[in-house]
């Protein structure tokens, strides 16, 4: 079996790789990179691809898959929930960035008609390759991919999280003996704090601001993180006003139809039913005027209703902005986190509101990544991807030195034989 890395190497974004047997080529993810214009992985001719396997709905893993449905109808494998969520996310992506994209809604519809739903641990043959999805614990419906071909076994973690959260079970760790592992390294240099302690501190800080008459904006990804935050508030019996806005509302409705993917469906239903849902601009203008918590995308403040709320709430010191999502360098959220400033009324200025960051990551931290490699069976080659600022090479060196496996941080275009 051969693997070719097409994107997501030594960077976070445009994840894509090609797994090849003697007769079959399967694409594992095909995402986009967000900059001023969307960036794409290396090109693959659609006519040579036998299938695409999508690990989850986040656009850095799924956003370019419709490229393969301009002239072809290539099957796309994934969980039912991932496809319902990806329809929402790619539709929004086309709406916002359509000018820069080589596909339109019609290709998205062709892609969705080509979907093949798989349950976790269900085996599927594509030519002479067997694939299987394992729970990734990263996002509702997310998966790791186990690929078997030519007598070899490859595991691609994609984005995964071993830690159980309010929303999800931790990732499936039962891989069996492997010949190769492709592993993310988003937080290879950072140990996440204890989850329960983070939750307690977060809720206590929220209560303090709200009970002093302030409003807290929690910018959070509309798929996954927003739902995690409202579940945390419900679990801690937070009894002040909670408002949800943006894509979070549509995601909630989708998850209500797929509660079997959630760790505690009852907690989720209680959380979303007890929150106030913004239904339009009239509600949106009212929300910042009341003490309470507003949970809204975009998680990095690049648009969405959160960009409106930050301008309203950032001007007063009694308010707060609590960041709970990963902040990519160059985004407004990263600027706010590091320098305490953002664009208000058309100009960059210091924010008077209190700014804090809380770690509710849906990725493994350094200790979980290390644990994953240490407990591997067999003598697999390890390929490290999905890491910015040197994390791919840093973690590959750790694997070589501490565990003794052959490990590398590939570059886009690199091909390896397993």
C-alpha positions in Angstrom: 0.0 0.0 0.0 1.2 3.5 -0.8 0.1 6.8 0.7 0.5 10.3 -0.8 0.2 13.4 1.2 -1.7 16.2 -0.6 -2.3 18.8 2.2 -2.5 19.4 5.9 1.3 18.7 6.2 3.2 21.0 8.5 0.1 23.2 8.7 -3.5 23.2 10.0 -5.9 23.2 7.0 -6.6 21.5 3.7 -6.2 18.0 5.0 -6.0 15.4 2.3 -4.2 12.2 1.5 -4.4 9.4 -1.0 -4.2 5.7 0.0 -3.3 3.4 -3.0 -3.3 -0.3 -3.4 -2.4 -2.1 -6.6 -5.9 -1.5 -8.1 -7.7 1.1 -5.9 -7.2 4.8 -5.0 -9.1 6.2 -2.0 -9.0 9.8 -0.9 -9.0 10.4 2.9 -10.5 13.9 3.4 -10.1 16.8 1.0 -10.4 20.1 2.8 -9.7 23.8 2.4 -7.3 26.3 4.0 -8.8 29.6 5.1 -7.0 32.7 4.2 -8.1 35.7 2.3 -9.0 33.2 -0.4 -9.6 29.5 0.2 -6.5 27.3 -0.4 -6.8 23.8 -1.8 -4.8 20.6 -1.5 -2.7 19.2 -4.4 -4.9 18.3 -7.3 -5.9 14.7 -8.0 -7.7 13.8 -11.2 -11.2 12.7 -10.3 -11.2 9.9 -12.8 -8.5 8.1 -10.9 -10.2 8.2 -7.5 -12.4 5.2 -6.6 -13.9 6.7 -3.4 -13.6 9.5 -0.9 -13.8 8.9 2.8 -14.7 12.0 4.9 -13.7 11.9 8.6 -15.9 14.8 9.7 -17.7 17.9 8.6 -15.2 20.7 9.4 -14.3 22.5 6.2 -10.5 22.0 6.6 -11.3 18.3 6.1 -14.4 18.3 3.8 -14.7 21.7 2.1 -13.2 20.7 -1.3 -14.8 17.3 -1.8 -17.4 18.7 -4.3 -14.5 19.2 -6.7 -14.8 15.5 -7.4 -18.5 15.8 -8.4 -18.2 18.3 -11.3 -18.2 15.6 -13.9 -18.0 12.4 -11.8 -20.2 10.7 -9.2 -17.6 9.3 -6.9 -18.9 7.6 -3.7 -18.2 9.4 -0.5 -18.2 7.4 2.7 -18.8 8.8 6.2 -21.4 8.8 9.0 -24.9 10.0 8.4 -24.6 12.8 10.9 -21.4 14.1 9.2 -23.2 14.4 5.9 -26.1 16.3 7.4 -23.6 18.7 9.0 -21.4 19.0 6.0 -24.4 20.1 3.9 -24.9 23.0 6.3 -21.2 23.9 6.4 -20.4 23.7 2.6 -23.7 25.5 1.7 -22.6 28.4 4.0 -19.0 28.2 2.5 -20.4 28.5 -1.1 -22.6 31.4 0.0 -19.6 33.3 1.6 -16.8 32.3 -0.8 -18.5 31.2 -4.0 -16.5 33.7 -6.1 -13.3 31.8 -5.3 -14.6 28.3 -5.6 -14.4 25.9 -8.6 -17.8 24.4 -7.7 -21.4 25.5 -6.9 -24.5 24.2 -5.1 -25.2 21.7 -7.9 -21.9 19.9 -7.3 -22.6 19.9 -3.5 -26.0 18.2 -4.3 -24.3 15.7 -6.6 -21.8 14.9 -3.7 -24.6 14.5 -1.2 -26.4 12.1 -3.6 -23.2 10.1 -3.8 -22.9 9.6 0.0 -22.7 6.2 1.5 -23.5 6.1 5.2 -21.4 4.0 7.4 -21.8 3.2 11.1 -18.8 3.0 13.4 -16.9 -0.3 13.1 -18.9 -1.3 9.9 -16.5 -2.8 7.3 -16.8 -1.7 3.7 -14.9 -3.0 0.7 -13.8 -0.6 -2.1 -12.1 -2.7 -4.8 -9.3 -4.5 -3.0 -9.3 -2.1 0.0 -11.2 -2.5 3.2 -12.2 0.6 5.2 -13.7 1.0 8.6 -14.7 4.1 10.6 -13.9 4.4 14.3 -15.3 7.1 16.7 -12.9 10.1 16.9 -14.5 11.9 19.8 -13.8 15.2 18.1 -17.1 16.4 16.7 -20.6 14.8 16.6 -20.3 12.1 13.9 -16.5 12.4 13.5 -14.4 9.4 12.6 -10.9 7.9 12.4 -10.3 5.7 9.3 -8.8 2.2 9.4 -7.6 1.2 5.9 -6.6 -2.4 5.1 -5.0 -3.4 1.8 -2.2 -5.6 0.5 -2.0 -7.2 3.9 -1.2 -3.9 5.6 -3.2 -1.9 8.1 -3.1 1.9 8.2 -4.9 4.1 10.8 -5.6 7.8 10.1 -6.7 9.6 13.3 -7.7 12.8 11.5 -8.8 15.2 14.3 -9.5 13.2 17.5 -9.9 13.5 21.2 -9.5 10.8 23.9 -11.0 12.9 26.6 -14.7 12.4 27.4 -16.6 15.7 27.2 -20.1 16.8 28.1 -21.1 16.3 24.5 -19.2 13.3 23.3 -17.5 10.0 24.4 -13.7 9.9 24.0 -12.2 8.4 20.8 -12.1 4.7 20.1 -8.5 3.5 21.0 -8.8 -0.2 19.8 -6.8 -0.2 16.6 -5.2 -3.7 16.8 -1.8 -4.2 15.2 -0.8 -1.4 12.7 1.8 -1.0 9.9 1.3 2.8 9.7 -0.3 5.6 11.7 -1.1 9.0 10.4 -1.7 11.2 13.4 -2.6 14.9 14.0 -0.3 17.2 16.1 -2.5 20.3 16.6 -1.5 20.5 20.4 1.7 18.5 20.4 3.3 21.3 22.4 0.5 21.9 24.9 -1.0 19.9 27.7 -4.7 20.6 28.2 -5.7 21.4 31.8 -8.0 19.1 33.8 -11.4 19.3 32.1 -13.5 19.5 35.3 -11.3 22.3 36.7 -11.6 24.3 33.4 -15.4 23.9 33.5 -15.7 25.1 37.1 -13.4 28.1 36.5 -15.3 29.0 33.3 -18.8 28.9 35.0 -17.5 30.8 38.1 -16.1 33.6 35.9 -19.3 33.8 33.9 -21.4 34.1 37.0 -19.2 36.8 38.3 -19.5 39.0 35.2 -23.3 38.4 34.8 -24.1 39.0 38.5 -22.3 42.3 38.2 -24.6 43.3 35.3 -22.4 42.4 32.4 -22.9 40.3 29.3 -20.4 37.7 28.2 -19.8 36.8 24.5 -18.5 33.2 24.0 -17.4 33.0 20.3 -17.6 29.3 19.5 -17.7 27.1 16.4 -21.3 26.6 15.3 -20.8 22.8 15.0 -19.6 21.1 18.2 -18.1 23.7 20.4 -21.3 25.8 20.8 -23.2 22.7 21.9 -20.4 21.7 24.3 -20.6 25.1 26.0 -24.4 25.1 26.5 -24.1 21.5 27.8 -21.4 22.7 30.3 -23.7 25.5 31.5 -26.6 23.1 31.9 -24.5 20.5 33.8 -23.4 23.2 36.2 -27.0 24.5 36.7 -26.1 28.0 35.3 -29.3 29.9 36.0 -28.8 33.1 34.1 -29.9 34.0 30.6 -28.1 31.9 27.9 -28.6 33.1 24.2 -27.6 31.1 21.2 -27.2 32.6 17.7 -26.0 31.9 14.2 -25.3 28.4 12.7 -25.5 27.0 16.2 -29.3 27.0 15.9 -29.4 24.9 12.7 -26.7 22.5 14.1 -28.9 22.0 17.2 -31.8 21.0 15.0 -29.7 18.4 13.2 -28.3 17.0 16.4 -31.8 16.6 17.8 -32.3 14.0 15.0 -29.0 12.2 15.8 -28.9 12.0 19.6 -27.4 8.5 19.5 -24.0 10.1 18.6 -24.1 12.1 21.8 -22.8 11.0 25.3 -25.8 12.4 27.2 -28.7 13.1 24.9 -30.9 14.3 27.8 -28.4 16.9 29.0 -28.1 18.2 25.4 -31.9 18.4 25.0 -32.3 20.2 28.3 -29.4 22.6 27.4 -30.8 23.7 24.0 -34.4 23.9 25.2 -33.5 26.1 28.2 -31.5 28.6 26.1 -33.0 31.5 24.2 -32.6 31.2 20.4 -32.1 34.4 18.4 -34.5 34.4 15.5 -33.5 37.6 13.7 -32.0 41.0 13.9 -34.6 42.3 16.4 -33.5 39.6 18.9 -29.8 40.1 18.0 -29.9 43.8 18.8 -31.6 43.1 22.2 -29.3 40.3 23.3 -26.2 42.5 24.2 -28.4 44.8 26.3 -29.3 42.1 28.9 -27.0 40.5 31.5 -26.3 36.9 30.4 -24.2 34.8 28.1 -24.3 34.8 24.3 -22.9 31.7 22.6 -22.3 32.3 18.8 -20.1 31.6 15.9 -17.6 32.5 14.4 -15.3 30.9 16.9 -12.3 33.0 15.7 -14.5 36.1 15.2 -14.1 36.0 11.4 -17.7 37.0 10.7 -21.0 35.5 12.0 -23.1 37.2 14.6 -20.1 37.1 17.1 -18.4 39.8 14.9 -21.5 42.0 15.6 -21.6 41.2 19.3 -17.9 41.9 19.9 -18.4 45.5 18.7 -21.4 46.0 21.0 -19.9 44.3 24.1 -16.2 45.2 23.7 -16.8 48.9 24.5 -17.8 48.4 28.2 -15.5 47.1 31.0 -18.4 45.3 32.8 -18.7 42.9 29.8 -16.4 40.0 28.9 -15.3 37.9 25.9 -14.4 34.4 26.7 -12.5 32.6 23.9 -13.1 28.8 23.9 -12.0 27.8 20.3 -8.7 27.4 18.6 -7.4 30.7 17.3 -5.5 30.4 14.0 -2.7 33.0 13.6 -3.9 36.0 11.6 -7.6 35.7 12.7 -9.4 38.5 14.7 -9.7 36.0 17.6 -5.9 35.5 17.8 -5.4 39.3 17.6 -7.9 39.7 20.5 -6.3 36.9 22.5 -2.7 38.1 22.2 -3.1 41.9 22.0 -6.5 42.6 23.5 -7.8 44.6 20.5 -10.1 44.2 17.6 -12.0 46.2 15.0 -14.8 48.3 16.6 -16.7 50.9 14.6 -14.4 50.4 11.6 -11.1 50.9 13.4 -8.7 48.7 15.4 -8.9 49.5 19.1 -8.3 48.2 22.5 -11.2 46.3 23.9 -12.5 47.5 27.3 -14.3 44.2 28.1 -12.5 41.5 30.0 -10.9 39.0 27.6 -10.1 35.4 28.8 -9.2 32.1 27.1 -10.6 28.8 28.4 -9.3 25.5 27.0 -12.2 23.3 25.9 -10.3 21.7 23.0 -11.8 18.9 20.9 -8.3 17.8 20.0 -5.9 15.6 22.0 -3.3 17.5 24.0 0.4 16.5 24.1 -0.1 13.8 26.8 -3.0 12.1 24.9 -1.0 12.2 21.6 1.9 10.6 23.4 -0.3 8.0 25.1 -1.7 7.0 21.7 1.7 6.3 20.2 3.0 4.5 23.3 0.1 2.0 23.3 0.3 1.1 19.6 0.6 -2.6 18.7 3.1 -3.7 16.1 6.0 -1.7 14.7 4.2 1.0 12.7 5.7 3.9 10.7 4.3 7.1 12.1 3.5 10.1 9.9 2.7 13.4 11.7 0.3 15.9 10.1 -2.1 18.7 11.0 0.2 20.9 13.1 1.3 24.5 12.8 4.3 26.4 14.1 6.7 23.3 14.0 4.4 20.9 15.8 4.6 18.2 13.1 8.4 17.9 13.2 8.5 18.4 17.0 6.2 15.5 17.6 7.8 13.2 15.0 11.2 13.8 16.8 9.5 12.9 20.1 8.1 9.6 18.7 11.5 8.6 17.3 13.4 9.4 20.5 11.0 8.3 23.2 9.1 5.4 21.5 11.6 4.2 18.9 9.2 4.1 15.9 10.2 5.4 12.5 8.5 8.8 12.3 8.4 11.7 10.0 6.6 15.0 9.2 5.8 14.7 5.5 5.5 17.5 3.0 2.8 17.9 0.5 3.6 15.6 -2.5 5.5 13.1 -0.5 4.7 9.4 -1.2 5.5 6.5 1.0 5.3 2.7 0.7 4.0 0.8 3.7 
